[in-house]
Amino acid sequence: MSINFQALYYREPYRSQFPAKVLAVSGPDQDGLYQIILEESAFYPAGGGQPGDRGKIGPAQVVDTRFVEGQQVQFTDQPLEVGETYPAELDFARRFELMQQHTGEHLLSGLAKQHFGAVNVGFHINETEMTLDFNLALRPQDLALIEREANEIVFRNLPVEIVFPPLEELGDLDYRSKKALEGPVRLIKVEGVDLCACCGTHLTRTGEIGLIKIMDSVNYKGGVRLTALCGRRALRDYSLLQDQAQALSQLYSLKSRELLPALEQPLAQMAQDAETLKWRNRQLLTLLADQAAGRPLLVFDHFLDKQSQKTLAKWIGERGASLVLLLCPLAEVPHSYRYVFSAEDQDLGPLHEAFKATFKVQGGGRLGLFQGQVEADAPAIQAFLQAQLGELFIYQSSGN
């Protein structure tokens, strides 16, 4: 599909109102939306990682704008009259935010290529954030450099130019492009920072971006995926973080910048206490296994988390208990338990199948280890296990 670079949204990207003459209407579709084709439109159709515009055409709400079979379509919540001209208005606050993200992406991608040879191979803006995919892994210090320099470019308020170089000159230009292009090529240029083929809408100067913040990075397809916020989105995120910091400050009676050092010691102590508790649980259950003297060991324990329950069941089995049955009550679901059945040298499949046939159970496993969740009262579970296994050695923690 050839791109009409003379479209109104390209000629006047800051245009928020325009007269909209309706050429065709169809629908509703399966989502209850109508497809409106206009003679000329300032609504940008989704493409190149940038979402389509929203707004109003007369009485109708525009909920999306896309190309369908080569034609630009505005999707509305009600039909309009063919041949009529309506006042149309973009949700320009949203459009401006999208332009902030898209122009900010150019700075980040241009600098990533410039400094590290990293190529942007994917880009997407959604309603809350944008993601950028690069073909190379970038270290935290690399990202810090890119972010710092990108914001310096914002502060310098450089012009963002739209250029259409002659086709005979394209081969001599070092510009970014994800695919081979035919026909006129529209380049977004920030002098000394980036030159990229792009069909999106952009700001006229970098200062309008306001702020660029890289929020996260994860390994992705041999490279890295960044999550970033620009402009108003970055400001909203900062305000949210500040509100959270102030709430914590009031909770701990500390200034926000004193929180981390003040909390590091108690957090370290909590981690140490957790390890101590795990060790004591091992010692306790080892003693119980000794006292069981070969009988199946049934433990109702209020304090074990899911991972500890499984780990300790295997631990005790390895130390001589013929069968370990651990049940922990679930506070969020009345009369329910998280369970682990563990045995080193037994196939517990038949026991577990009978358990599932008797109670409402979500769980599974194989051979000597089964786990899941059961809805039943403790006496009923105990009676079932005694009927299946005979005499049990039973321990209940003081939390039950």
C-alpha positions, 0 to 999 in steps of 0.5 A: 500500500502506497502512503499518501504523505500529503494527508492532513495528519502529515501536513498539519500534525498539530491540527485538532479540528477540521471539517469532515465530509463523509464519503461512505458509511458501513456497519455496524460490525461485530463490535457494534462499530461503524466504518466511516470514510472521509474525503480528508482526515486529520485522524492518524490511522494506526501504523508503524507502532503508533496507535490510531487516533480517537475523537469525534465526528459530529455526534459520533465518537471515533474509537479507532482509526485504521487502514482497511483494504487500502482505505483509511477508516474511522471506526465510530459508535454511530452512523453518519450521513453520506455526503454531509460535512461534520465538525471533527475534533481529535482527542489531541491530548492523547495524540500529543502524548503519542507524538511525545512517545514516538519522537522520544523513541527516535532519540533512544533508537538513534543513540543506541545505534550511534553508541552501540550499533544496536538496531531497533527491530520492533516498536510499539506504543500502547495506552500506558507505555511504549516498548522498543526492541533492539537486536543487541543486549544492552547493559544497565550502564549502556541504558543509563548513557542513552537515557542521559543523552536523550534527555540532553537532546530534549533540553537542547530543544533541537528541531525535528525535521521531515525530509524527502530526499531525492531517490538518487541520494538515498543510497548515500544516506545512513538512515534507519529503516526496518525494511526496503522501501519503494517510492518517496521515503519520508525521513525523520531527522534530528541533527546529529542524533537520528535519521530514520524512515518513518510514517508516524506523526512527530513533534516539531522540536525535541523540547516538547518531549519534556522527559524520557525515562527508561522504566525496564529492560528484559532479554528478548530474542537475543537482544533487549526489550525496553519499556519507556515513558515520555512527556506526560506519561513520565510525569504521571509515573513520577507523581505516582511514585512520589505519592507512594514514597510519601505514604511510606514516609508517613508510615515509617516517620521518615523522609522519602530519601531516608527510606531505603537505608532505614529499611535495608537493615530490617529487610536483611533481618527478615531474610535471616529470620526466614532462613532460621525459620526454615531450619527450625521447621526442618529440625521439628519435622525431623524429630516428628519423623523419628517419633512416627517410628515408621508410621505415616506422618500427618502434619497440619501446619498453619505456617508453611508457605507453598514452596516450604511445604514441598521442600520440607515434605521431601526433606523428611522423606529423605530422612526416613519417614515412610510417608509425609502428608502436609496440610496447610489451611488457606486463609482466603478459602474457608475449609480448604487446605494446600496439601503435599503427599510425599514418599521416597519409595512408594507410588502414591497415585492410587492414594491420590486418586482416592483422595480426588474421588472423595473430596473437591481437589485441584492438584496432581503429581506423579509417583512419590509426590502429589500436591494441590488444594483440597476443600474439606474439614480437617477431621474429614481429611484425617478420617479418610487418611486413617481409613486408607493408611491405618494408624497415623502419627499426627501433629498439629501446629498451635496455629490451628 
